[in-house]
Amino acid sequence: MHPVTIIGAGLGGLTLARVLHLNGMPAVVYEAEASPTARAQGGMLDIHDYNGQLALDADGRPEALRADLRRMLLDALPAGTVRWGCKVSGARALIGGGHEVAFADGSSVTARVLVGADGAWSRIRPLVSKAIPEYVGTSFVETYLFDADSRHPAAAKAVGGGSMFAPAGDRALTAHRERGDTLHAYISLIGDAAHLLAPNGEGANWALYDGAELGKSLAAHPGRLESGLDAYEQDMFARMSRADAETAKHLEETFGDTIPDSLLALMPEHQQGH
Ligand SMILES: Cc1cc2nc3c(=O)[nH]c(=O)nc-3n(C[C@H](O)[C@H](O)[C@H](O)COP(=O)(O)OP(=O)(O)OC[C@H]3O[C@@H](n4cnc5c(N)ncnc54)[C@H](O)[C@@H]3O)c2cc1C
């Protein structure tokens, strides 16, 4: 059986590889970073019950450090599944079927089933779409306060045990406490490569969900890969159109002209009080 070729070892690509592995389907993941520890992975993720938790089959795990989650997914794969230091420079369709994936070091591989899980600036997306990321008008500046309780007690007190939103005009301060022959070829996209959303705390959750759904769909259509990809994509397009519309609404509610009232209306305590 040809292995499924996945580009990108983010949460989406690793979840797909894991679900395929559980279903006895081989996969290879090519990742640009040199090793699993090449860079810090970012902070705490809320794992939602309608996407991320379903993908992980993990009830009652509302928060997880992104690095812990990635490590857990890596540890659950057979050794050698992820090929580190393999930066894709481009991909092209081959006459007669299949796709050639080219790497920055000049090497290449041929893929029968190719999945772009390589994030916002996907090198695989141009094979199926002309879409490129667009600036949505909101910029985030990110910083970390380490040892906040002892070194930054006022800020730690203001944030409390969860999240803080402090909107003011067109700005806002937000904080979160952490802890071949005639080969037919197939391409699909998952995660940010498929549907880059403006930041709304959902992208990693949907990447996990996509990875799990594509893996299950491929496993559910043995010998009929195209049907497996098609079923996943139909569902993904419908659900992510809804998520896109919700993202625009969410941005307006949290950073738009109607704050703070629209932001307060999202808080359960406030809803109960009114
Ligand atoms: C500051 C910030 C905070 C966020 N907070 C949240 C949150 O709280 N909750 C939430 O749900 N989402 C959050 N998101 C969104 C979330 O990070 C993304 O939606 C999610 O990581 C997408 O997962 P992915 O697997 O599709 O892609 P990625 O996580 O981007 O993974 C892509 C992988 O592909 C690799 N890659 C890229 N290019 C190549 C190449 N050319 N060749 C080989 N490999 C390549 C990358 O190195 C990376 O490992 C946040 C995003 C940011 C920037």
The ligand as an SDF file (V2000), in Angstrom:
LIG
                    3D

 53 58  0  0  0  0  0  0  0  0999 V2000
   -0.4580   33.3350   18.5660 C   0  0  0  0  0  0  0  0  0  0  0  0
   -1.4620   32.2870   18.1680 C   0  0  0  0  0  0  0  0  0  0  0  0
   -2.3380   31.7810   19.1240 C   0  0  0  0  0  0  0  0  0  0  0  0
   -3.2770   30.7930   18.7670 C   0  0  0  0  0  0  0  0  0  0  0  0
   -4.1160   30.3210   19.7310 N   0  0  0  0  0  0  0  0  0  0  0  0
   -5.0060   29.3470   19.4100 C   0  0  0  0  0  0  0  0  0  0  0  0
   -5.8830   28.8190   20.4230 C   0  0  0  0  0  0  0  0  0  0  0  0
   -5.8620   29.2320   21.5690 O   0  0  0  0  0  0  0  0  0  0  0  0
   -6.7430   27.8340   20.0450 N   0  0  0  0  0  0  0  0  0  0  0  0
   -6.8120   27.3580   18.7560 C   0  0  0  0  0  0  0  0  0  0  0  0
   -7.6190   26.4440   18.4810 O   0  0  0  0  0  0  0  0  0  0  0  0
   -5.9990   27.8540   17.7720 N   0  0  0  0  0  0  0  0  0  0  0  0
   -5.1100   28.8310   18.0770 C   0  0  0  0  0  0  0  0  0  0  0  0
   -4.2930   29.3530   17.1050 N   0  0  0  0  0  0  0  0  0  0  0  0
   -4.4200   28.8450   15.7030 C   0  0  0  0  0  0  0  0  0  0  0  0
   -3.6290   27.5520   15.5730 C   0  0  0  0  0  0  0  0  0  0  0  0
   -2.3030   27.7530   15.9980 O   0  0  0  0  0  0  0  0  0  0  0  0
   -3.6190   27.0580   14.1150 C   0  0  0  0  0  0  0  0  0  0  0  0
   -4.9040   27.1630   13.5360 O   0  0  0  0  0  0  0  0  0  0  0  0
   -3.1490   25.5870   14.1000 C   0  0  0  0  0  0  0  0  0  0  0  0
   -1.8190   25.5000   14.5910 O   0  0  0  0  0  0  0  0  0  0  0  0
   -3.2340   25.0200   12.6920 C   0  0  0  0  0  0  0  0  0  0  0  0
   -2.6940   23.7120   12.7390 O   0  0  0  0  0  0  0  0  0  0  0  0
   -2.0800   23.0390   11.4320 P   0  0  0  0  0  0  0  0  0  0  0  0
   -1.6630   21.6600   11.8270 O   0  0  0  0  0  0  0  0  0  0  0  0
   -3.0210   23.2280   10.2920 O   0  0  0  0  0  0  0  0  0  0  0  0
   -0.8130   23.9390   11.0450 O   0  0  0  0  0  0  0  0  0  0  0  0
    0.4760   24.3570   11.8890 P   0  0  0  0  0  0  0  0  0  0  0  0
    0.2670   24.2190   13.3440 O   0  0  0  0  0  0  0  0  0  0  0  0
    0.8830   25.6950   11.3530 O   0  0  0  0  0  0  0  0  0  0  0  0
    1.5580   23.2660   11.4780 O   0  0  0  0  0  0  0  0  0  0  0  0
    2.1290   23.2720   10.2000 C   0  0  0  0  0  0  0  0  0  0  0  0
    3.4200   22.4710   10.2570 C   0  0  0  0  0  0  0  0  0  0  0  0
    3.9340   22.4190    8.9130 O   0  0  0  0  0  0  0  0  0  0  0  0
    5.3060   22.7530    8.9410 C   0  0  0  0  0  0  0  0  0  0  0  0
    5.6360   23.3620    7.6550 N   0  0  0  0  0  0  0  0  0  0  0  0
    5.3200   24.6040    7.2260 C   0  0  0  0  0  0  0  0  0  0  0  0
    5.8070   24.8230    5.9990 N   0  0  0  0  0  0  0  0  0  0  0  0
    6.4480   23.6720    5.6420 C   0  0  0  0  0  0  0  0  0  0  0  0
    7.1580   23.2800    4.4890 C   0  0  0  0  0  0  0  0  0  0  0  0
    7.3280   24.1250    3.4310 N   0  0  0  0  0  0  0  0  0  0  0  0
    7.6930   22.0270    4.4310 N   0  0  0  0  0  0  0  0  0  0  0  0
    7.5160   21.1500    5.4920 C   0  0  0  0  0  0  0  0  0  0  0  0
    6.8680   21.4900    6.6170 N   0  0  0  0  0  0  0  0  0  0  0  0
    6.3270   22.7440    6.7040 C   0  0  0  0  0  0  0  0  0  0  0  0
    5.4770   23.7040   10.1120 C   0  0  0  0  0  0  0  0  0  0  0  0
    6.8110   23.7530   10.5730 O   0  0  0  0  0  0  0  0  0  0  0  0
    4.5010   23.1290   11.1330 C   0  0  0  0  0  0  0  0  0  0  0  0
    5.1160   22.1440   11.9410 O   0  0  0  0  0  0  0  0  0  0  0  0
   -3.3460   30.3240   17.4260 C   0  0  0  0  0  0  0  0  0  0  0  0
   -2.4590   30.8460   16.4620 C   0  0  0  0  0  0  0  0  0  0  0  0
   -1.5300   31.8110   16.8360 C   0  0  0  0  0  0  0  0  0  0  0  0
   -0.5820   32.3650   15.7850 C   0  0  0  0  0  0  0  0  0  0  0  0
  1  2  1  0
  2  3  1  0
  2 52  2  0
  3  4  2  0
  4  5  1  0
  4 50  1  0
  5  6  2  0
  6  7  1  0
  6 13  1  0
  7  8  2  0
  7  9  1  0
  9 10  1  0
 10 11  2  0
 10 12  1  0
 12 13  2  0
 13 14  1  0
 14 15  1  0
 14 50  1  0
 15 16  1  0
 16 17  1  0
 16 18  1  0
 18 19  1  0
 18 20  1  0
 20 21  1  0
 20 22  1  0
 22 23  1  0
 23 24  1  0
 24 25  2  0
 24 26  1  0
 24 27  1  0
 27 28  1  0
 28 29  2  0
 28 30  1  0
 28 31  1  0
 31 32  1  0
 32 33  1  0
 33 34  1  0
 33 48  1  0
 34 35  1  0
 35 36  1  0
 35 46  1  0
 36 37  1  0
 36 45  1  0
 37 38  2  0
 38 39  1  0
 39 40  1  0
 39 45  2  0
 40 41  1  0
 40 42  2  0
 42 43  1  0
 43 44  2  0
 44 45  1  0
 46 47  1  0
 46 48  1  0
 48 49  1  0
 50 51  2  0
 51 52  1  0
 52 53  1  0
M  END
$$$$
